[in-house]
Amino acid sequence: MCGFAGIIESVPSRSSHPTDLRELVETMANSLKHRGPDDAGVWVDSRKGVALGFRRLAIVDLSRAGHQPMMSPNGRYVLVFNGEIYNHRAMRRELRTEGIAFVGSSDTETFLRGIEHWGLVDTLAKSVGMFAFAVWDCRESQLHLGRDRMGEKPLYYGLQGTTLLFGSELKALSQHRCFQGVIDRDALARYLRYGYVPSPRSIFKGIDKVPPGAIVTITRESEKLTVSEPHYYWRFSDIVSAGLANLSTRHPSELVEELDNLLRESIRDQMVADVRTGAFLSGGVDSSAVVGVMQSLADRPVSTFSIGFDDERFDESRHARNVAQFLGTEHVDICVTAQMALDTIPLIPQIFDEPFADSSQIPTYLVAQLAKKHVTVSLSGDGGDELFGGYERYKACEQLLPFLSLPKSVRRGASGALALVRSAMKSEKGTIGRKLDLAAELLPISPDDIYRRMMSRWRASEEVVLAASKSIDDPFDAAASIKDFRRRMMTIDGETYLPDDILVKVDRATMAVSLESRAPLLDHRIVEFSTRLPRNLLRRNGQAKWLLRQVLFRYVPQQLVDRPKKGFGVPIADWLRGPLRDWAESLISEDRIRSDGFLNAAVIRNTWQRHCSGEIDASARLWAVLMFQSWLDATVAGRVSGASRAA
């Protein structure tokens, strides 16, 4: 795993002197040292105002032959590459049969020679892995930026004035003197709604994320840079549509066998490294399946890592220990306390670069710290819920569908009646009260609105952010053509929540400690297989992820993993009323919010007071505000001008 950054100046200027360009891009790349502590490199073409910088975490081919930036033997291409191509040895064999020779054994060299011989798009089609890259075509004066299919590795880019900046994290771009740092208030409103900034936007105006499965091309034309729209070489929503048009009719037992074989192949490839590997283990279905297969393939005990809490409601560490004991892994765990969370919070803005409100960021970072003491690569079970229908919210939303077939007038009447019943039960704060609230609110609306609201924190976030647009484009639109509601929800998650929340959380938390995380379930062959599964194999006999469970039970007894799903939650609601209260109050005092000029102080203060009194649980909404305020303090306060604040 690595990090890279770069510059293209549309009009080569004084800074295009080789020394100046080198110093600029070195500064940008060195801000990513946590992603690559083992090696550094720079390549500069001062005549064209182009510079590439790189930081390396050596995983495969630890020699200097893997040094980057890497130039192709014919001198046409210069590449910086972050990630891993798990099938690069097979690609090498194919290239060798076509007369291509190699200097080293790195996957970067394989990828570069593939581009040189097959072209970029064909090389991407052959590649199995997680990656982001920038390749400069010296002959055509073009830069190609790209990401892996599911978005495991990050890549930001944008024109700031006449200079194009790009890099693995925003902190690299912010090192350049042209970086403007203007907060995008519409992006901020999206963040407050979802808890992350949905692609392709970032929190800053003019800076975007390369979408998963896409290539963005920047072309120098005279003294002008032209930035293309993203070109998708693979897109999850398209793959889902194709899968639904070609659903499997094979017997479930055959599909279990196929999934087992695919998972074994993926994990076998991802266990290959010239450093020690391990795995995160929660004791749930996804991570237990990954570790079960790993241990069956390993010739020694696998190192596994888990996290627990001193609050029984959130603690699953004993389940992880039970699975580890059965499989015979070398298991280590850690118990997270409120004080550990408080100690971690100041690090979050630097780790995540832009506001990010998934509170499981705290245990994820802490378990990554733990794992790094023992291994350099750790596999995870990420992706299982999105691919195999594991989230309980899918079931909950579908249970409301019969009501939504009623005429709107009937639904509005039923909603009003439920609201009256709820008003007569103001003292009811438990499950019954919450269900009445939810039913009264959701009955009048459409299925898509139900899911949108279920995934939202601040549902009217444009009213919380001052001067935000009242009409916010919807990141859920990519799945609009998928008719099956469950599949549509899963596709929405695969295009938004998975790459912009789950994978961001894991990438930043692990890279902060120079640990590489790999997700075998996100092998695109497994993804494509999952899209062809009929509905009755997603949920069967009352069990979500039925097919994946059948594979798991080949390695781990059913009784060790069959239990209600908790998720990777954190007791934030209680912590905000207790040990984190003073910290929170300092960030969202009325004076502080008004002076910052971004948020509606009255709305936030009212929500905070109702939460502290125990009237409501607004922890998800408040955590989003607190993470923004904390980020503003740590990374922007010194850079954001009055004009930027008003933008």
Protein Blocks (a to p, Z undefined) as FASTA:
>chain_A
ZZddddddfbacfklpmklmmmmmmmmmmmmmmmommbccddddfknopacddddddfbh
pbfklpccdddfklmaccddedddfklmmmmmmmmmnopacfblcfklmmmmmmmmnojk
lmmmmpgcddddddddfklopacddddfkopagcddddehjaccddfbfklmmmpmklno
pacfklmmmmmmnopacdfbdfbehiacddehiacddddehjaccddddddfbdfklmmm
mmmmmccfbdfklmmmmmmmmmmmmmmmmmgccbdcddddehiaklmmmmmmmmmmpcbd
cdddddddfbfklmcklmmmmmmmmnopacddddddfklmmmmmmmmmmmnopacfbfkl
mmmmmmmmmmmmmmmbdcdfehjlmmnopafklmmmmmmmmmmmpcfklmmmmmmmmmmm
mmmmmmpmbfmlmmmmmmmmmmmpcfklmmmmmmpcblmlmlmpghiafbdcdfklmmmm
pmblmlmmmmmmmmmmmmmmmmmmmmmmmmmnopacddfklpmklmmmmmmpcfklmpgg
hiahklmmmmmmmmbcfklmgccdebjadfkllmmmmmmmmmmmmmmgfklmmmnomacf
klmmmmmmmmmnomaccklmmmmmmmmmmmmmmmmmmmmcfklmmZZ
